[in-house]
Amino acid sequence: MTIPMKTEVRFRAILSLLDEKGSVTVEELTKRFDVSAETIRRDLASMSEQGLLRKIYGGAVRSQFAQESPFVLRGKQYILQKRAIADYAARFVNNGDSLFISAGTTTTIFARTLVQHRERLIIMTNSPAIAHECWNGGKGNHQVYAFGGHYNGAEYETLGTPVIDAIRQFRADHAFLTVGALNAEQGWMDYRVEVAHVNRAMAGQARRSTILLDSSKQDGIALVATCPLNAIDRLVTDSSPAASLHSVLVEADVEVHIVPSLTPYSNEETNI
C-alpha cells in the first residue's frame, strides 16, 4: 500500500512530474500519492497561487515563466552544499565587521554559522529569521538591525520602500546576498522585483559584495535582472561554473570561489 506523502514532499514530486511531462491530471496524482482528489485540488490551488504551476481543467501544466520554489521547500534542499558555502564564506568576515545579509535559505545558514565564530559584528538584514539567528546564536554579542517594511511571511522577509530607505542609511564592510539565478547574459537575477531592489541596494552600500549560490542556480534564468555581473565582487559556490559562464565572470572581475572537498549533491531532508 502506498504511504501518503507529506504536503511539502508532494509539492516537490508534482514539480518533478511537471518538469518531466509538462502536464499532470488530478486523477493520476490521486493514484500516485494515495490521497483524495480534494487534497490534490488544494495542492494545485496552493502551488498556482505561488506561481509554481498553472491550473487547468482537471489538472495543471508547467508554469510559463521561471518560478522559485517556496522558502520552506528550498530550506530542505541541498543542505550540505549550503552549509559548505556558508562555512567557506565566513572566512571573509573579521571580528568587528559590519555587514548586510539578505533574506534567503543559504544566507540564513551563513548567519547561523558566522555569529558563532565571530565577535562584535554589526549585522543589518531584512530577514526576521536572520536577525533572530544573529541575536540568539551570538548570545547578544552582536549589534543587529532588522529593517522593517512589508512582511512576506512565506519568505521570512521584509520588502518595500521602507527597507530600501533604511539600507541607504548605512554603509557596511560587506554584503552577503543570495539570488535566484546566475546568467551569463543577464547577470544576477531574482524572481521578484522587490527582492531584486533589496539585493541591489545592499550591494550598492557595501564595500565588498558576495553572492552565496548553490550550483543548481548556475546558468539559470529568473524573472528580474538584479544587477550586472560586475556589481558583485565575489561568488561562493559549490561547483565550478561552465567554461562560458566562468569566462564572463572573470571578465567582469568577479572572484569565483569554489567550495573544496564537497560531498556529492544532496537533497538531505533537514530544516534550516
C-alpha positions, 0 to 999 in steps of 0.5 A, a space after each residue: 500500500 502506498 504511504 501518503 506523502 507529506 504536503 511539502 514532499 508532494 509539492 516537490 514530486 508534482 514539480 518533478 512530474 511537471 518538469 518531466 511531462 509538462 502536464 499532470 491530471 488530478 486523477 493520476 496524482 490521486 493514484 500516485 500519492 494515495 490521497 483524495 482528489 480534494 487534497 490534490 485540488 488544494 495542492 494545485 490551488 496552493 502551488 498556482 497561487 505561488 506561481 509554481 504551476 498553472 491550473 487547468 481543467 482537471 489538472 495543471 501544466 508547467 508554469 510559463 515563466 521561471 518560478 522559485 520554489 517556496 522558502 520552506 521547500 528550498 530550506 530542505 534542499 541541498 543542505 550540505 552544499 549550503 552549509 559548505 558555502 556558508 562555512 567557506 564564506 565566513 572566512 571573509 568576515 573579521 571580528 568587528 565587521 559590519 555587514 548586510 545579509 539578505 533574506 534567503 535559505 543559504 544566507 540564513 545558514 551563513 548567519 547561523 554559522 558566522 555569529 558563532 565564530 565571530 565577535 562584535 559584528 554589526 549585522 543589518 538584514 531584512 530577514 526576521 529569521 536572520 536577525 533572530 539567528 544573529 541575536 540568539 546564536 551570538 548570545 547578544 554579542 552582536 549589534 543587529 538591525 532588522 529593517 522593517 517594511 512589508 512582511 512576506 511571511 512565506 519568505 521570512 522577509 521584509 520588502 518595500 520602500 521602507 527597507 530600501 530607505 533604511 539600507 541607504 542609511 548605512 554603509 557596511 564592510 560587506 554584503 552577503 546576498 543570495 539570488 535566484 539565478 546566475 546568467 551569463 547574459 543577464 547577470 544576477 537575477 531574482 524572481 521578484 522585483 522587490 527582492 531584486 531592489 533589496 539585493 541591489 541596494 545592499 550591494 550598492 552600500 557595501 564595500 565588498 559584495 558576495 553572492 552565496 549560490 548553490 550550483 543548481 542556480 548556475 546558468 539559470 534564468 529568473 524573472 528580474 535582472 538584479 544587477 550586472 555581473 560586475 556589481 558583485 565582487 565575489 561568488 561562493 559556490 559549490 561547483 565550478 561554473 561552465 567554461 562560458 559562464 566562468 569566462 564572463 565572470 572573470 571578465 567582469 572581475 568577479 572572484 569565483 570561489 569554489 567550495 573544496 572537498 564537497 560531498 556529492 549533491 544532496 537533497 538531505 531532508 533537514 530544516 534550516 
